[in-house]
Amino acid sequence: MTGCTMTVAGTALTKAPSPDEIQLDQIMLPIAELKAIVGANNITLTSRTAEMNNDFWRIRNEKCLGALFPAQYMDYLFTNWQAVRTQVAQDPDSDHRHWVQQAAVLHTSGEDAQSTLEISKKWWGKCAGTTVKLREKSGVEASDRAWNIGDLVTDGEVISQISTRAGADGWACQHALSVVSKVSLEAKVCGYGVQDQAVAIVNKLASNTR
Protein backbone atom coordinates (compact mmCIF):
# COMPACT_ATOMS: atom_id res chain seq x y z
CA MET A 1 0.00 0.00 0.00
CA THR A 2 1.22 3.50 -0.70
CA GLY A 3 0.20 6.70 0.96
CA CYS A 4 -0.59 9.98 -0.71
CA THR A 5 -0.15 13.49 0.71
CA MET A 6 -0.83 16.84 -0.85
CA THR A 7 0.08 20.38 0.17
CA VAL A 8 -1.44 23.56 -1.15
CA ALA A 9 -0.09 27.07 -1.23
CA GLY A 10 -1.68 29.80 0.81
CA THR A 11 -1.94 31.38 4.24
CA ALA A 12 -3.81 29.79 7.11
CA LEU A 13 -6.79 31.82 8.21
CA THR A 14 -7.30 32.70 11.84
CA LYS A 15 -10.71 32.15 13.38
CA ALA A 16 -12.98 35.13 12.85
CA PRO A 17 -14.05 36.83 16.09
CA SER A 18 -17.59 36.19 17.23
CA PRO A 19 -20.15 39.02 17.36
CA ASP A 20 -19.79 39.03 21.15
CA GLU A 21 -16.03 39.51 20.86
CA ILE A 22 -16.45 42.27 18.29
CA GLN A 23 -18.74 44.03 20.76
CA LEU A 24 -15.83 44.34 23.21
CA ASP A 25 -14.19 46.88 20.90
CA GLN A 26 -17.43 48.82 20.70
CA ILE A 27 -17.76 48.90 24.50
CA MET A 28 -14.50 50.81 24.99
CA LEU A 29 -14.76 54.52 25.72
CA PRO A 30 -13.19 56.90 23.19
CA ILE A 31 -10.28 59.02 24.34
CA ALA A 32 -12.47 62.15 24.47
CA GLU A 33 -14.70 60.54 27.12
CA LEU A 34 -11.69 59.37 29.13
CA LYS A 35 -10.27 62.90 29.08
CA ALA A 36 -13.54 64.33 30.34
CA ILE A 37 -13.87 61.80 33.17
CA VAL A 38 -10.26 62.06 34.32
CA GLY A 39 -10.00 65.81 33.78
CA ALA A 40 -6.85 65.60 31.67
CA ASN A 41 -6.85 67.06 28.19
CA ASN A 42 -3.41 65.81 27.23
CA ILE A 43 -3.70 62.05 27.80
CA THR A 44 -3.30 59.88 24.71
CA LEU A 45 -3.96 56.23 23.97
CA THR A 46 -0.65 54.39 24.40
CA SER A 47 -1.67 50.73 24.41
CA ARG A 48 -4.43 48.60 22.90
CA THR A 49 -4.33 44.82 23.33
CA ALA A 50 -6.44 41.68 22.99
CA GLU A 51 -4.47 39.81 25.66
CA MET A 52 -4.63 39.54 29.42
CA ASN A 53 -2.11 41.57 31.39
CA ASN A 54 0.59 39.85 33.41
CA ASP A 55 1.84 41.82 36.41
CA PHE A 56 2.32 38.75 38.58
CA TRP A 57 6.10 39.32 38.68
CA ARG A 58 5.57 42.72 40.32
CA ILE A 59 3.59 41.74 43.37
CA ARG A 60 4.86 40.32 46.65
CA ASN A 61 1.40 39.17 47.81
CA GLU A 62 -0.16 37.37 44.87
CA LYS A 63 -3.56 37.20 46.57
CA CYS A 64 -3.90 40.96 46.05
CA LEU A 65 -2.99 40.89 42.35
CA GLY A 66 -6.59 41.34 41.22
CA ALA A 67 -7.22 44.14 43.70
CA LEU A 68 -4.41 46.23 42.24
CA PHE A 69 -4.38 45.34 38.53
CA PRO A 70 -7.17 44.91 35.94
CA ALA A 71 -7.51 42.02 33.48
CA GLN A 72 -4.78 39.84 34.93
CA TYR A 73 -3.98 36.48 33.36
CA MET A 74 -3.44 34.80 36.74
CA ASP A 75 -6.61 36.36 38.15
CA TYR A 76 -8.79 35.01 35.31
CA LEU A 77 -6.89 31.73 34.93
CA PHE A 78 -9.61 29.56 36.46
CA THR A 79 -12.55 31.36 34.88
CA ASN A 80 -14.12 30.53 31.53
CA TRP A 81 -13.17 33.72 29.75
CA GLN A 82 -13.13 33.79 25.94
CA ALA A 83 -11.77 37.16 24.85
CA VAL A 84 -10.42 40.38 26.31
CA ARG A 85 -9.76 43.96 25.26
CA THR A 86 -7.63 46.39 27.26
CA GLN A 87 -6.59 49.97 26.58
CA VAL A 88 -4.21 52.32 28.40
CA ALA A 89 -4.08 56.11 28.14
CA GLN A 90 -1.60 58.40 29.87
CA ASP A 91 0.25 61.68 29.73
CA PRO A 92 2.85 61.84 26.97
CA ASP A 93 5.60 63.08 29.30
CA SER A 94 7.61 61.03 31.79
CA ASP A 95 5.72 62.31 34.85
CA HIS A 96 2.55 60.34 34.05
CA ARG A 97 0.38 62.45 36.33
CA HIS A 98 -2.62 60.67 34.81
CA TRP A 99 -2.82 56.96 33.96
CA VAL A 100 -6.01 55.27 32.80
CA GLN A 101 -6.83 51.68 31.89
CA GLN A 102 -10.12 50.21 30.73
CA ALA A 103 -10.80 46.52 30.12
CA ALA A 104 -13.64 44.27 29.00
CA VAL A 105 -13.57 40.48 29.36
CA LEU A 106 -16.02 38.15 27.60
CA HIS A 107 -17.03 35.02 29.51
CA THR A 108 -18.79 31.89 28.30
CA SER A 109 -21.83 32.65 30.45
CA GLY A 110 -23.39 35.21 32.72
CA GLU A 111 -22.89 32.83 35.63
CA ASP A 112 -19.14 32.73 35.03
CA ALA A 113 -18.95 36.52 34.84
CA GLN A 114 -20.96 36.88 38.05
CA SER A 115 -18.70 34.34 39.76
CA THR A 116 -15.70 36.47 38.79
CA LEU A 117 -17.32 39.48 40.44
CA GLU A 118 -18.04 37.55 43.65
CA ILE A 119 -14.51 36.10 43.84
CA SER A 120 -13.04 39.57 43.24
CA LYS A 121 -15.25 41.00 45.97
CA LYS A 122 -13.95 38.36 48.37
CA TRP A 123 -10.24 38.87 47.70
CA TRP A 124 -10.35 42.65 47.35
CA GLY A 125 -12.05 42.67 50.74
CA LYS A 126 -9.33 40.49 52.26
CA CYS A 127 -6.67 42.86 50.90
CA ALA A 128 -8.36 45.99 52.27
CA GLY A 129 -6.30 47.67 54.97
CA THR A 130 -3.08 45.88 54.05
CA THR A 131 0.21 47.14 52.66
CA VAL A 132 1.55 45.39 49.57
CA LYS A 133 4.98 45.79 47.99
CA LEU A 134 5.24 46.09 44.22
CA ARG A 135 8.35 45.84 42.11
CA GLU A 136 8.61 49.00 40.02
CA LYS A 137 11.08 49.80 37.25
CA SER A 138 12.58 53.14 36.30
CA GLY A 139 14.85 52.61 33.33
CA VAL A 140 17.19 49.79 34.30
CA GLU A 141 16.62 50.35 38.00
CA ALA A 142 14.09 48.30 39.94
CA SER A 143 12.90 48.74 43.51
CA ASP A 144 10.05 47.75 45.80
CA ARG A 145 7.38 50.35 46.55
CA ALA A 146 4.75 49.99 49.26
CA TRP A 147 1.08 50.46 48.38
CA ASN A 148 -1.59 50.89 51.03
CA ILE A 149 -4.85 49.24 49.94
CA GLY A 150 -8.00 51.04 51.05
CA ASP A 151 -11.48 49.86 51.93
CA LEU A 152 -13.60 47.88 49.52
CA VAL A 153 -16.64 49.87 48.38
CA THR A 154 -19.68 48.05 46.99
CA ASP A 155 -22.37 50.01 45.14
CA GLY A 156 -24.87 47.69 43.50
CA GLU A 157 -22.96 45.64 40.92
CA VAL A 158 -19.86 47.85 41.10
CA ILE A 159 -16.94 47.23 43.45
CA SER A 160 -14.08 49.69 43.85
CA GLN A 161 -10.98 50.28 45.92
CA ILE A 162 -8.37 53.02 46.20
CA SER A 163 -4.72 52.18 46.78
CA THR A 164 -2.15 54.84 47.70
CA ARG A 165 1.57 54.59 47.06
CA ALA A 166 3.57 55.30 50.22
CA GLY A 167 5.79 58.37 50.17
CA ALA A 168 4.37 59.73 46.90
CA ASP A 169 2.50 62.81 48.18
CA GLY A 170 -0.95 61.34 47.57
CA TRP A 171 -0.37 59.49 44.31
CA ALA A 172 -3.15 56.90 44.24
CA CYS A 173 -5.10 54.54 41.98
CA GLN A 174 -8.74 53.57 42.00
CA HIS A 175 -9.69 50.16 40.60
CA ALA A 176 -13.32 49.36 39.79
CA LEU A 177 -15.06 46.26 38.46
CA SER A 178 -18.59 45.39 37.41
CA VAL A 179 -20.44 42.76 35.38
CA VAL A 180 -23.11 43.04 32.69
CA SER A 181 -24.45 39.79 31.23
CA LYS A 182 -21.41 37.76 30.03
CA VAL A 183 -18.92 40.63 30.26
CA SER A 184 -16.82 41.78 33.19
CA LEU A 185 -15.72 45.41 33.02
CA GLU A 186 -12.74 46.97 34.74
CA ALA A 187 -11.11 50.38 35.00
CA LYS A 188 -8.10 51.78 36.82
CA VAL A 189 -7.31 55.47 37.18
CA CYS A 190 -4.09 56.74 38.78
CA GLY A 191 -3.07 60.26 39.68
CA TYR A 192 -3.38 62.94 42.35
CA GLY A 193 -6.83 63.60 43.77
CA VAL A 194 -8.27 60.32 42.51
CA GLN A 195 -11.81 59.77 43.75
CA ASP A 196 -14.44 57.93 41.68
CA GLN A 197 -13.08 58.29 38.15
CA ALA A 198 -12.62 54.52 37.70
CA VAL A 199 -16.19 53.93 38.87
CA ALA A 200 -17.43 56.51 36.35
CA ILE A 201 -15.59 54.72 33.55
CA VAL A 202 -16.97 51.31 34.56
CA ASN A 203 -20.50 52.72 34.69
CA LYS A 204 -20.14 54.07 31.15
CA LEU A 205 -18.67 50.76 29.95
CA ALA A 206 -21.69 49.05 31.50
CA SER A 207 -24.06 51.38 29.66
CA ASN A 208 -22.30 50.53 26.39
CA THR A 209 -22.68 46.80 27.12
CA ARG A 210 -26.42 46.78 27.74
N, C-alpha and C positions, 0 to 999 in steps of 0.2 A: 504494500500500500504506500502511496506517496501523498504527502501533504501539500497544500497549496495556500500561500499567503499573498496578500495584495496590499500595497500601500498607495495612498492617494495624496496628492499635493494639496496644501491649504493650511489654514490656521484654525486651531480648535476654538470653538466659541464658548465663552463663559455663560453661565446660566443667567438668563435675564432676571432682573429684580422683580419681585412680586409687586402688585399695586400697593400693598401695605408698606412694603419697604420704600417704595417711591414716595409715599406720603411723608416719611420721616424728613425728607429734604424740604417738603412744603411746610412742615411744622416749624422749622427754624425761624427765629426772628431775624429780619434784615438789620443791617448795621445801624440804620437810622433809628430804629426802635431801641436797640441796645444803648445807643448814645443818649437818647432821651431818658431812659430809665436810670442809667448810671450817672448821668450829668457830666459827661465827658465828650466834648465835640471832636477830640482829636484821636480817639481810639480807631484802630483799623483791624480788619480781619487778618489774622496771621497764621491760622491753622484751620484746616477743614479735613476731617478724616472719616472713614467708614470702619474704623477699628476701635476696639476697647483700649483704654489707656492702661499703662502699667507703671505705677509709682510704688510698687511693692518694695523695691530696693531702698526707697527713701525713708521708710517708716520703721521705728524701733518697736512699736507695739502694733503688730499686724491686725489686731482685732479692731483698731480704730481707723483702718485704711478707708473704709467706706464713709466714715463720718467726715473725713477731711478731703477726699478726692472723688469727683464724679466719674461714672462710667468706667470702673476699674475691672480689669480682666479677672483678678482674683476674687473680687466681690461678687461678680456675676457667674463665676465658674460653675456653680451647682444649680443654676437656674436654667430654664429652657428658653434662652434668648436666641433670636434668629438674625437680627441685624441691628446696627447701631450707627448713629451719626453724631459727631461731636464737632464743635467749632470753638475757637478761642479768638478773642479780640483783646488788644491791649494798646497802650501808648507806644508810639514809634521810637521814643528815646529809651535810654538805658534805665531810667528811674522807675518805669512801670508803676506809676501812681495808681493806675486803674488796670485791672485784669479781670476779664469776664470769660466764662465758659458756659456753653449751653449744650445739652445732650439729650438725645431721645433714643430709647432702646425698645425694639419690637420683641415681644414675647410670643410664645406659641398660643397662649390663652390668657384671658383676663384673670383667671385664678393664679397663674404663675406670676403675673405682674403684681397682683395684690399681695401675694406671698413675699415678693421682693420688698414691697413697702413695709410689711409687718416685721420682716427680719431686720431691715434697716432701722426701723423704729426701736427695736430691741437693742441693737448694738450701739447706735448713736446714744441712746439713753445710758448705757453702761459706760460710755466714754465721757459723758458729761461730768464736768468738774475735775477732770484729770489733766495732767501735763504730759504731752507726747513730744519726743524728739524726732526731728526730721533732718535727713541729710540734704543739705543745700549746696549747690555748686555756684561759684562765681569765677568764670574763666576756668583755669585748671585747678583752682583751690576748691576744697570741699570741707564743710564743717557741719556740726550738729547745731540746730536751732530749736529752742523749746517753744512749743505752741500750747496755749492754755485753751482747752475746749470748754465752751459755755454750755448753758442749759439747753436741753431739747425742747423745742416749741412745736406743739401740734395744733393745727388750725384746720379742722375738717380733714381733708385728704392730703394736706400739705404738711410735711415736717421740715423743720429748719434748725440751724445751729450756727452760732458765731464762734469762731476760733481766733484768738489774738496772739500774734507772735511776740514773745517776751523781748523787752528791750528795744522795741521798734517804734516807740512814740505813738502807739495806737493803731499801727498797721494791723488790719484784721480781714478775715474772709467770712462771708456767710455762704453756707451750702444749703440748698433746698431740694426737696424731692417730692414728687407726687405721681399719681397713676391715673390714667384715663383709658378705660377698656384694656387693650392688650399692650399699651405703651407706658413705660415708665419715663418720667421727665425729670431732668436734673439741671441745676444751674449753680454756679459758684461765682461770687463777685468779691474781689479783693481791693482794698484801698484804705484811705483814711475816712472816717465817718461812715463806715458801712452800717446800714440798718436793715432794711427789708428789700433791698434791690434784687437779691436772688429769688426771693419769694415772688416779687412782681414779675420777673422773667418766667418763672415756672407757671404762674397763673395765666400768662399770655400764651405760653406753649400749650397749656391745657385747653384754652379756648380754641386754638388752631387745630387741636386734635379731635374735638367733638364734631 
